[in-house]
Amino acid sequence: MVLTGLKGQRVLVTAASQGIGYGAAQAFLEEGARVVINSSNTDNLAKAQQSLSQFGEVHSVAADLTVGADIDNLVTKTVGLLGGIDTLIYVTGSPQPGTMMEQDYGTWESAARLLTISPSYLTKKVAEVMITQNVKGRIVLSASDAIREPEPNLALSNVCRISIFGIVRTLARELGSHGIRVNAVLPGTIKTGRIDQLVQDISKRNNVPEAMVMSRMVSQIPLGYIGSVDEMSKAFIYLGSELSSYVSGAVLPVDGAMLRSIG
Ligand SMILES: NC(=O)c1ccc[n+]([C@@H]2O[C@H](COP(=O)([O-])OP(=O)(O)OC[C@H]3O[C@@H](n4cnc5c(N)ncnc54)[C@H](OP(=O)(O)O)[C@@H]3O)[C@@H](O)[C@H]2O)c1
């Protein structure tokens, strides 16, 4: 039997006060890892740390991923708390729903900070620590199915998250000789507050009941149901542990077969 080998491993999970990031933090704690969680809101973060503490050793560092100095501080404090980083699970916040034509310069700038610059800069800072400490670490970036098949009404995400492909393919090659692996996961439709927000938005825009929007969403998923945070977390555990020791540069959809395209 192959074991995850995560007991005692040092894991940083960003955007983890709720939803996908929270679920990932819980899964690593249940595997015996030592975890730092992050989010931008100190109250939310304190509540999450409190509720996750039943599963193991969990610390928290507040940082806004759209601010470079906060990312510097997040990495420095994580290393101070854990001694180093073996696995980075990068999750981030959500841009506002909307079409291309509804955006202005400010919304593009914010989305680029949240979805393009933050993963690029954070992965670089974490990789520096791994290289300095000679850690054969794992970096897992969570993006969205929308980077393979753009979703109507999610223009900011469709455009800015495509960078995750660039980061994975570039960094996996740059860091391969250090034994550091870089992969990504693409959530499809996972039951969190974000899905509730999207359902409300589509319902208002199209003047249809939320229940109908939800049932249309489900009808797009061949497995026939919306995925759970637990199901998402299994992919993080796989790519964030030695279970995936020969996998790097991969982009794994976790979407109940929703993507239709080849390649
Ligand atoms: N759920 C899905 O089906 C799905 C599908 C595809 C992609 N995604 C994407 O996956 C990511 C996580 O989704 P989710 O469903 O877990 O969303 P969620 O439940 O709304 O959680 C978002 C998390 O991001 C944190 N956050 C927001 N802005 C931040 C910032 N500037 N710096 C640090 N943390 C920040 C929030 O914490 P604070 O408010 O405490 O800062 C919260 O913990 C999002 O980018 C979402 O768009 C989700």
The ligand as an SDF file (V2000), in Angstrom:
LIG
                    3D

 48 52  0  0  0  0  0  0  0  0999 V2000
  -16.3140   26.3160   -5.7590 N   0  0  0  0  0  0  0  0  0  0  0  0
  -16.1630   26.0560   -7.0510 C   0  0  0  0  0  0  0  0  0  0  0  0
  -16.9170   25.3020   -7.6710 O   0  0  0  0  0  0  0  0  0  0  0  0
  -15.0210   26.6750   -7.8180 C   0  0  0  0  0  0  0  0  0  0  0  0
  -14.8330   26.2860   -9.1570 C   0  0  0  0  0  0  0  0  0  0  0  0
  -13.7760   26.8200   -9.8750 C   0  0  0  0  0  0  0  0  0  0  0  0
  -12.9270   27.7300   -9.2720 C   0  0  0  0  0  0  0  0  0  0  0  0
  -13.1500   28.0910   -7.9680 N   0  0  0  0  0  0  0  0  0  0  0  0
  -12.2210   29.0530   -7.3910 C   0  0  0  0  0  0  0  0  0  0  0  0
  -11.5390   28.4440   -6.3060 O   0  0  0  0  0  0  0  0  0  0  0  0
  -11.2200   29.4390   -5.3220 C   0  0  0  0  0  0  0  0  0  0  0  0
  -11.7870   29.0040   -3.9840 C   0  0  0  0  0  0  0  0  0  0  0  0
  -13.1720   28.8620   -4.1720 O   0  0  0  0  0  0  0  0  0  0  0  0
  -14.1870   28.5330   -2.9960 P   0  0  0  0  0  0  0  0  0  0  0  0
  -15.3560   27.9540   -3.6620 O   0  0  0  0  0  0  0  0  0  0  0  0
  -13.4980   27.8200   -1.9030 O   0  0  0  0  0  0  0  0  0  0  0  0
  -14.5460   30.0260   -2.5270 O   0  0  0  0  0  0  0  0  0  0  0  0
  -15.0200   30.5850   -1.1140 P   0  0  0  0  0  0  0  0  0  0  0  0
  -15.7470   29.5390   -0.3440 O   0  0  0  0  0  0  0  0  0  0  0  0
  -15.7010   31.8620   -1.4290 O   0  0  0  0  0  0  0  0  0  0  0  0
  -13.6290   30.8830   -0.3440 O   0  0  0  0  0  0  0  0  0  0  0  0
  -12.7590   31.8580   -0.8120 C   0  0  0  0  0  0  0  0  0  0  0  0
  -11.5870   31.9820    0.1580 C   0  0  0  0  0  0  0  0  0  0  0  0
  -10.6720   32.9450   -0.3730 O   0  0  0  0  0  0  0  0  0  0  0  0
  -10.2450   33.8010    0.6780 C   0  0  0  0  0  0  0  0  0  0  0  0
   -9.7910   35.0470    0.0830 N   0  0  0  0  0  0  0  0  0  0  0  0
  -10.5340   35.9170   -0.6640 C   0  0  0  0  0  0  0  0  0  0  0  0
   -9.7740   36.9430   -1.0690 N   0  0  0  0  0  0  0  0  0  0  0  0
   -8.5300   36.7380   -0.5580 C   0  0  0  0  0  0  0  0  0  0  0  0
   -7.3100   37.4540   -0.6150 C   0  0  0  0  0  0  0  0  0  0  0  0
   -7.2130   38.6070   -1.3100 N   0  0  0  0  0  0  0  0  0  0  0  0
   -6.2380   36.9670    0.0420 N   0  0  0  0  0  0  0  0  0  0  0  0
   -6.3250   35.8110    0.7430 C   0  0  0  0  0  0  0  0  0  0  0  0
   -7.4450   35.0860    0.8250 N   0  0  0  0  0  0  0  0  0  0  0  0
   -8.5390   35.5370    0.1780 C   0  0  0  0  0  0  0  0  0  0  0  0
  -11.4820   33.9080    1.5570 C   0  0  0  0  0  0  0  0  0  0  0  0
  -11.1340   34.2710    2.8790 O   0  0  0  0  0  0  0  0  0  0  0  0
  -11.2630   35.7370    3.5400 P   0  0  0  0  0  0  0  0  0  0  0  0
  -12.5620   36.3130    3.0840 O   0  0  0  0  0  0  0  0  0  0  0  0
  -11.2250   35.3810    4.9930 O   0  0  0  0  0  0  0  0  0  0  0  0
  -10.0620   36.4850    3.0580 O   0  0  0  0  0  0  0  0  0  0  0  0
  -11.9740   32.4550    1.5400 C   0  0  0  0  0  0  0  0  0  0  0  0
  -11.2810   31.7030    2.5080 O   0  0  0  0  0  0  0  0  0  0  0  0
  -11.8000   30.7420   -5.8440 C   0  0  0  0  0  0  0  0  0  0  0  0
  -10.7930   31.4220   -6.5520 O   0  0  0  0  0  0  0  0  0  0  0  0
  -12.8940   30.2760   -6.8020 C   0  0  0  0  0  0  0  0  0  0  0  0
  -13.1900   31.2490   -7.7880 O   0  0  0  0  0  0  0  0  0  0  0  0
  -14.1580   27.5820   -7.2260 C   0  0  0  0  0  0  0  0  0  0  0  0
  1  2  1  0
  2  3  2  0
  2  4  1  0
  4  5  1  0
  4 48  2  0
  5  6  2  0
  6  7  1  0
  7  8  2  0
  8  9  1  0
  8 48  1  0
  9 10  1  0
  9 46  1  0
 10 11  1  0
 11 12  1  0
 11 44  1  0
 12 13  1  0
 13 14  1  0
 14 15  2  0
 14 16  1  0
 14 17  1  0
 17 18  1  0
 18 19  2  0
 18 20  1  0
 18 21  1  0
 21 22  1  0
 22 23  1  0
 23 24  1  0
 23 42  1  0
 24 25  1  0
 25 26  1  0
 25 36  1  0
 26 27  1  0
 26 35  1  0
 27 28  2  0
 28 29  1  0
 29 30  1  0
 29 35  2  0
 30 31  1  0
 30 32  2  0
 32 33  1  0
 33 34  2  0
 34 35  1  0
 36 37  1  0
 36 42  1  0
 37 38  1  0
 38 39  2  0
 38 40  1  0
 38 41  1  0
 42 43  1  0
 44 45  1  0
 44 46  1  0
 46 47  1  0
M  CHG  2   8   1  16  -1
M  END
$$$$
